[in-house]
Protein backbone atom coordinates (compact mmCIF):
# COMPACT_ATOMS: atom_id res chain seq x y z
CA UNK A 1 0.00 0.00 0.00
CA UNK A 2 2.67 2.51 1.00
CA UNK A 3 4.72 1.67 -2.10
CA UNK A 4 1.71 2.57 -4.20
CA UNK A 5 1.23 5.84 -2.34
CA UNK A 6 4.86 6.94 -2.69
CA UNK A 7 4.86 5.96 -6.37
CA UNK A 8 1.55 7.75 -6.98
CA UNK A 9 2.77 10.99 -5.39
CA UNK A 10 6.04 10.81 -7.32
CA UNK A 11 4.26 10.18 -10.62
CA UNK A 12 1.97 13.18 -10.03
CA UNK A 13 4.93 15.42 -9.27
CA UNK A 14 6.84 14.08 -12.27
CA UNK A 15 3.95 14.70 -14.66
CA UNK A 16 3.66 18.30 -13.51
CA UNK A 17 7.44 18.76 -13.62
CA UNK A 18 7.48 17.68 -17.27
CA UNK A 19 5.01 20.43 -18.16
CA UNK A 20 6.66 23.25 -16.22
CA UNK A 21 8.79 25.77 -18.09
CA UNK A 22 9.57 27.98 -15.10
CA UNK A 23 13.01 27.12 -13.66
CA UNK A 24 12.04 28.05 -10.11
CA UNK A 25 8.97 25.84 -10.18
CA UNK A 26 10.91 22.99 -11.76
CA UNK A 27 13.48 23.29 -8.96
CA UNK A 28 10.73 23.14 -6.33
CA UNK A 29 9.22 20.06 -7.94
CA UNK A 30 12.61 18.33 -8.14
CA UNK A 31 13.20 19.17 -4.49
CA UNK A 32 9.78 17.82 -3.55
CA UNK A 33 10.50 14.57 -5.40
CA UNK A 34 13.89 14.24 -3.69
CA UNK A 35 12.25 14.90 -0.31
CA UNK A 36 9.72 12.19 -1.06
CA UNK A 37 12.56 9.72 -1.63
CA UNK A 38 14.00 10.68 1.76
CA UNK A 39 10.63 10.25 3.46
CA UNK A 40 10.17 6.86 1.84
CA UNK A 41 13.59 5.73 3.11
CA UNK A 42 12.77 6.93 6.63
CA UNK A 43 9.44 5.15 6.48
CA UNK A 44 11.08 1.88 5.42
CA UNK A 45 13.71 2.15 8.17
CA UNK A 46 10.97 2.80 10.72
CA UNK A 47 9.02 -0.21 9.49
CA UNK A 48 12.11 -2.40 9.77
CA UNK A 49 12.78 -1.15 13.31
CA UNK A 50 9.19 -1.82 14.37
CA UNK A 51 9.32 -5.33 12.96
CA UNK A 52 12.42 -6.10 15.04
CA UNK A 53 10.79 -5.07 18.32
CA UNK A 54 10.19 -7.77 20.86
CA UNK A 55 6.54 -7.05 21.65
CA UNK A 56 3.52 -9.19 22.29
CA UNK A 57 1.00 -10.11 19.59
CA UNK A 58 -1.67 -7.76 20.95
CA UNK A 59 0.64 -4.77 20.62
CA UNK A 60 1.65 -5.84 17.11
CA UNK A 61 -2.01 -6.12 16.15
CA UNK A 62 -2.65 -2.64 17.55
CA UNK A 63 0.29 -1.23 15.58
CA UNK A 64 -1.06 -2.85 12.42
CA UNK A 65 -4.54 -1.45 13.01
CA UNK A 66 -3.06 2.02 13.46
CA UNK A 67 -1.14 1.64 10.21
CA UNK A 68 2.34 1.54 11.69
CA UNK A 69 3.00 -1.99 10.44
CA UNK A 70 2.07 -3.71 7.22
C-alpha positions as CSV (number, residue, x, y, z in Angstrom):
1,X,0.0,0.0,0.0
2,X,2.7,2.5,1.0
3,X,4.7,1.7,-2.1
4,X,1.7,2.6,-4.2
5,X,1.2,5.8,-2.3
6,X,4.9,6.9,-2.7
7,X,4.9,6.0,-6.4
8,X,1.6,7.8,-7.0
9,X,2.8,11.0,-5.4
10,X,6.0,10.8,-7.3
11,X,4.3,10.2,-10.6
12,X,2.0,13.2,-10.0
13,X,4.9,15.4,-9.3
14,X,6.8,14.1,-12.3
15,X,4.0,14.7,-14.7
16,X,3.7,18.3,-13.5
17,X,7.4,18.8,-13.6
18,X,7.5,17.7,-17.3
19,X,5.0,20.4,-18.2
20,X,6.7,23.3,-16.2
21,X,8.8,25.8,-18.1
22,X,9.6,28.0,-15.1
23,X,13.0,27.1,-13.7
24,X,12.0,28.0,-10.1
25,X,9.0,25.8,-10.2
26,X,10.9,23.0,-11.8
27,X,13.5,23.3,-9.0
28,X,10.7,23.1,-6.3
29,X,9.2,20.1,-7.9
30,X,12.6,18.3,-8.1
31,X,13.2,19.2,-4.5
32,X,9.8,17.8,-3.5
33,X,10.5,14.6,-5.4
34,X,13.9,14.2,-3.7
35,X,12.2,14.9,-0.3
36,X,9.7,12.2,-1.1
37,X,12.6,9.7,-1.6
38,X,14.0,10.7,1.8
39,X,10.6,10.3,3.5
40,X,10.2,6.9,1.8
41,X,13.6,5.7,3.1
42,X,12.8,6.9,6.6
43,X,9.4,5.1,6.5
44,X,11.1,1.9,5.4
45,X,13.7,2.1,8.2
46,X,11.0,2.8,10.7
47,X,9.0,-0.2,9.5
48,X,12.1,-2.4,9.8
49,X,12.8,-1.1,13.3
50,X,9.2,-1.8,14.4
51,X,9.3,-5.3,13.0
52,X,12.4,-6.1,15.0
53,X,10.8,-5.1,18.3
54,X,10.2,-7.8,20.9
55,X,6.5,-7.0,21.6
56,X,3.5,-9.2,22.3
57,X,1.0,-10.1,19.6
58,X,-1.7,-7.8,21.0
59,X,0.6,-4.8,20.6
60,X,1.7,-5.8,17.1
61,X,-2.0,-6.1,16.1
62,X,-2.7,-2.6,17.5
63,X,0.3,-1.2,15.6
64,X,-1.1,-2.9,12.4
65,X,-4.5,-1.5,13.0
66,X,-3.1,2.0,13.5
67,X,-1.1,1.6,10.2
68,X,2.3,1.5,11.7
69,X,3.0,-2.0,10.4
70,X,2.1,-3.7,7.2
